[in-house]
Amino acid sequence: MCLFIETIRIEDGKVYNLDYHIERFDRTRAIFWKDSAPIDLRALISPQSLAGVYKCRVVYGKEIEEITYVPYQMRDVSSLRLVVADTVDYTYKSTNRENLNALYAQRKTADDVLIVKDGCLTDTSIANVALYDGKMWCTPSHPLLRGTKRAELLDKKIIVEKDIPQAHLGKYSKIMLFNAMIDWGCIILPVDDKHLIL
């Protein structure tokens, strides 16, 4: 059985989106270890003395394996290569990223990949995405991973779910990348041939 991960943003001692991480942590453990005793994740995160932006990484199975805190440096992403992967599955945020790493290796001169599954956009190798149609930000209805930041943005109605076929990319002007560590608005690319490479 592989292990799972929660990646939690901590900025100047403040823990972000912890309720969403706890919900996914509890749900994953309940699916894979139905008889597992509850773990109070909130009580185990201790960021009080951390100044700046840190990535708290919780590795767990039936029990917590490790909790680490490392300074966070956002990866520069200014171009995405579209890659097709109809069989890729990353429903649960696990330590096994072999399939995603293999897709990332196909980026060539681009900074990351934008993964197309069954003809529709999903995610990059590290982030959920949303595309702007001139009125609203739309996020793929069937992402590879239902991220915690994505859940928050949906709850706040900042984004809406929609199937986004690759063939309809021309209907959108911008694409934004986001995850627990990459805040909303930090990485926005134009939808054009320079930034989205087929």
N, C-alpha and C positions, 0 to 999 in steps of 0.2 A: 504494500500500500504506500503510495507516495505521500509526501507531506504537502501542506497548504500554507499560504502566506497571507498576512494582512500587512499592507504598506500604509503607514499612517503619517500624515504631515504634522509636524510640530514646529511652530514658529514662535520664537521668544517665549518658550514655555507653555504656549497654548496648544492644546490638542484639537485638531480639526476633524469634524465629521465622525466622531467616535461612535455615536449611536448607530450610524450606518455600518461601520466596521463590525461592531458587536453583533448586529443583526445577521450579517453574512457569516461571521465566525460561528455563531450559534447554529445557524441553518446548516452550514457545511458539516459541522460535527454531528448534528442530529441525523443527517442523511447517511454519513459513513460509519458513525459509531452510535447506533440507536440507544445503547445502554450506558452511554458516557455520562458521568456526573457533570453538572454545570460548572463552568469556570468563569469567575468574575474578571473578565478582561480589563475592565475599567480600573480595578484595584492593582493591576500589574503594570500599568503604564505610569512611569514616574519621570516627567520631563522638566521638573521645576527649575533646574539650573541651566537649561539649554538656551543659549542666546543664538539668534539667527535661525535659519531653516534647517531642520533635521528630518531625516527619514527614519522612522521607527519601523523596524521589520520584525514581525511576529511570525515565527515558523512553528507550525503546530500539526499534530495528528490528533490522536485521542487525548493527548496531553500537550502542554506547551513544551516545545523543544528548545527554543531560544528566543530572546528578545534583544535586539541590537539597535543602537542609535548611531547614525553616521551623518555628518554634514551633507546637505543635498546640493548638488550642482546640476541644474537643468541641462539636458542635452539640446544642442542647437539643431533644429529641424527647419529647413527652408525648402525641401523638395521631397516628394513621395513618389515611389514607383508602384504602379498598380500590379499586383500579382494575384493570380487565380489559385484558390485552394479550396476545392469543393468538399474535401473530407476533413479539414482541420476542425478540431474541437478543443475549446478552452473554456468550457462552461464553468469550471471551478478554478479559482486562482491558486494553482499548484506550483511546486518547485520544479516540476517537469515542464520545461519550456523548449524541448527539443524541436517540436514542429514549428513553433514561432521563430526560434533561432535559425532554422533552415530557411524559412521564408525571408527573414531579415537578411540572410546571406545573399539573397537574390536582388538586393537593392542597387547593385552596380554603383553608378555615380550619385545616386540619390541618397538622402540622409536616412530614410526609413522606407517601409513599404506600407501601402494601403491595400488591405486584403479584401479580395472579392470572393464571395462564396455564393454559389447558386445564382450568379448574375448580379448580385446586389452587394453594395459596400457593407463592410463590417467595421473593423478597427485597424489601427496601425499595430506594429509589434508591441507597442508600449502604452497606447492610449486609445480611449474612445474618441469619436469624432462627431462633429455637427457641421452641417452645411447650411449656408444662408441663401434663401430663395428670393430675397428682396423684401420679405415681410417677416419671416420667422426663421429661427434656427431649428433645423430638423436633424435628429439623430437616428441612425439606422435602427429599425424595429428588432433586428436579430443580430446584435453584436456578438462577437466571440465571447466577451466577458461583460456581464452587467456590473459595471464599476460603481463604487460608492459615490463618487462625484457625480456620475451620470444619474444615479438615483436621486441625489439631492436636487440636481438641476431640473429633473422631471417633476419632483414634488413641488418645486417653486415655480413651475410652469415657465421656466426660462428657455427650455427646449421642448420639442414635441417629437414623439416617435413616428417614423414613417419609413416604409420600404424605399430605398434609394437605389434603383437599378444603375449599373455602370453606364448604360446607354442614356440615362437622363442627367449625366453630370453637367451638361451644358445649360441646364435650367438653374444652376447655382453659381453664385459669384465668389463665394469665400468658403474655406473649410477651416475649422478650428479643432485643435487637438487639446484634450484635457484628460486628467486622471487625478488620483488622490494627491499627487505631488505637483502636477502642472495645473495651475489655477486657471479658471475661466478667463479668457482674454489674453493669455500670455503668448500663445502660438496661433497666429492666424495667417493663412496663405491664400493668395488668389487662386481661383480655379482656372488655370490656363496650362498650356503645354509645357511651360518652363517649370512650373511647380508641381504639376501632376503628370508624371511621365508614364506613357503606356508601354 
